[in-house]
Amino acid sequence: MFIMANKKRREVPSLRKALRVLKLLAKERKERGLSEIARELGISKSTLYGILSTLEAEGLLTRNPLTKRYGLGPTLFELARRGLEHLEVREVARGPMRRLVARARETAFVGVLNGRRVTILDVVESEEDLKVTSPIGTRVPLLAGALGKVFLAHMEEERARELLAQKGLPRYTEKSITDLDAYLKELKRVRQEGVAFDDEEYLTGIRAVAAYIETPVPPPAALWVVGFSATLTKEKMREIAPLIKEAAEEIAKGLRGGT
């Protein structure tokens, strides 16, 4: 479903230097002055000053008004907290995903909404010879088949309409739903049944079933199963839909502390 061709990696030198600054301050756990950082990292003072000013403005660094030395800022801790929340989703979801894959015999994914894309947090692959897979960290377009339906179905209808009006419904395949009224009707069905289906609407020859995970804190998450149309038939999609809903509810319960 999500296998992508390798692209030539492009690096941003100024960003790499900024990361080196953050790593240095995190390693030593003490404040450092501009000259000291420049000397240790081999960065010119003029370049470094711009980097430090930008990091400070974004809250990634703080500058002691008395010593004029720099230390790690509160934004880093906020980012770390959010990262731990994602880690918790992975940890809680792993058991239910394994049990789901054992019963469905197809690959399962869990991911979170990330702007207009969905970031895959974890994958449990099917043990079958013919299976679909994708690396952790892959970002999938929000309106890709079942994922778009399950996330938009849990938004306020006005917000969903606004989002769809901004970008429109893309035609990924001949089976993609591009008519707004038909898509909104499908969202209504998803709200009623609790699952979304993708019948080769994102990639030809690939089907998927998804369910929303009620997370106690943002970002929202989803669980979905993906397979080739040869193995994940329409009948099988309906058969495993209750299993996916059950697993999503189990994950949500685990995130709430079992309550």
N, C-alpha and C positions, 0 to 999 in steps of 0.2 A: 504493500500500500504506500509506504513512505520512503522506499529506497531511492536515494538521490545520487546523481552523478557527482563525482568529486570536482570541486572548483579550486582554481589557483588561489592560495591564501594571500590576502592583502593585509599588511600590518600598518599601524599608525604609530610612527616613532614617538610623538609627543605623549600618546596614551601609554606606551610602554614605559616611558620615563616616569610618568605619574604613578604607575603601578609599582615601579621600583622604589619610589619615595614611600608609598604606603607600606610596602613590605619591610623596608628598613626600619620605619618607626614602629611597626608591629613586632619586629624581631627583638629590638632592644628594649621596648616598653619604657622609653623615656623620651623627654622632649629634646629636640635638636634645633640648632640655629641654621640659618640659610647657608652660611659659609661652611659649616660642618657637613651639612648634607651634600653641598656642591662638591666638596673635596672627596668625600667618601664614594660618591656615585660617579664622579667624573663628568658632571654636568656644569655648564657655564652658569654663573650667577644670574645673568640676565634671563636666560631660558628658564632656569629654576624658579626665579621670582614669579614669572607668569604662571607656571604650573602650581606653585604653592598658593598663589592668590586665587586661582580658579578652584582648587580643592577646598580652600577655606570658604569661599563664597557658597559652595555646594554643601558645606557642613561635613565634608569628609576629613577635614583637618580643623584644628583650633589653634589660635595663636595667643600665647600667654602675653597679656598687655604689659606685664612687668619685665619679663626676661626676653620678650620678642622671639621666643622659641616655639617650635611647632610640635603638636601632638595629635593623636587620632581624634576625629570628631564624632559627634553623636549620630550622624547619618550612617556611618559604618555599622554602628550597633543596630540601627533600625534595619539595614540591609541584611545583617547577620540573623536578626530575629525572623525576618521573612523567609530567609533561607532555611532556618530550622523548622518553620511551619511546613515548608515543602517537604523537608526530610520526614516530618511526622506523617504526612500523607502517604509517602512511599512505604514507611515502616508499617503503618496500620493496614495499608491496602495489600501488602504482599501475600498474607495468608489467604484472604478471600479470593485474590486473583489466581493463586495456585489451585484452589479448589474449583474455581470456575473453569479454568483451562482443562482440568482433569475431566470435568463433566462435558464441557462444550467441545473439546478437542480442536480448539482454534486459539490463536494468539490473542491475549488480552493486554490492553493498554490502560494506563491511568494518566491523566494530564490536567493542567490548570489553564484557565483563561488568562491570556497574556496579551492585552490590547486587542488587536484584530486577528490574533493567532492563538493557537492552543499549543502549549509546550508539553511534550511527553516527559513525565517524571519517572515512569517505570514501565517495563515490559516483561511479561511472562510468556515465553514462546510455547507454542504447541509442540508436542513431541512427534507429531506426524511428519512424514517426509515432505509433503506439500504444505507449506505454510507461508504466512506473511509476517514480516518483521520490520523493525525500524529502530535506529539507535536512540537511546535516552538523550533528551535534549533537542530532538528534532522539533521544529515548529511547523504546525499544520495550519493552513488557512481556516479562519473561523467558520466560513460558510462551506467547508468541505463536508458534504454529505450529512451523515448522522450527527456529527459534532455541532454544526451550526444549528440544526434543529433543536437539539437538546439544550443548548445554552440559551438560544433566543426564546424558547418556550418558557424559560424560567425568568425572563426579563418582563418588565411591564410592557404591555402591547405597544404603547406609544413609543417607548424607547426602542423596541424591536423594529417598528415601522421606520423610525428615524434612521436607524443604522442601515436598514435595507435600502432606504431612499438615497443615502449618501453614496453607496457603492453599487447598488443593483445586485441582481442575482447572476453570478457568473455561470457560463455554460462550460462545465468541465468535460462533460460527455453528452452524447445524444439523449441520455436519460435524466440529465440535470433538470431540476424544476426551476424554470426561469420566470414563470408567471407569478406575480406577487400575490394575487388572490388565492391561487392554488397552494402557494407556500404557506400563507397565513392559515389556511384550512388545515394544512399538515401540522403546523405548530399547535393548533387546537387539539388535534388528535393526540399529539405527544403529551400535552398537559393531562389529557384524560387517561391515557394508558401508561404514562410514565417511562416510555421507551421511544427511541427514534430509530428509524431504519434507513439504510443507504443501499439501494438496489442498483449498484454500478453507476451511481450519480456523481461520484468524485473521480474514480478511476475505472475504466472499462475492465470487466472481469473480476472486480473486487466488490464484496458486500460487507456491510458492517451493521452492528446493533449497539446502541449507546444508551446509557442511563446517567442521570444527573446525580451528583453526590452533594448532599446538603452539608457544606462545611460550616463550622461554627464561626469562622472568620474568613474574610476574603483572602485569596481569590477563589472563585467558584471552581469546582472540579467535576470531572466526568470519568466514567469507566466505559470502555467500549471493547467489543470483540470484533476482529477482522479476519476474513478468510477469502480464499478464491471462490468464485461463484460455482465452480465444479464441486466443492466440498460444502460450502456454506449456502445451501439451497434456500429457497424462499420458505419452504416448510421448516427447515432447521432453524431459520431465523426466528420464526414464531415459537418454536419449541424452546429455544434458549433464552428468549426474552425474559421470562420470569426468573431465570437463574441470574441474569445480569442485574435485574432490579433488586433481587435478594442480596447479591454481593455488594451493590452500591449502598444499600441500606445498612448492611453490616459494617462497611467502611465508615459511613456517616456516624453510626453509633459509637464505633471505636474512637473517632475524632472527638466525640462529645464526652469521652471518658466512660463509655459503657452505659450511660443513662438513657 
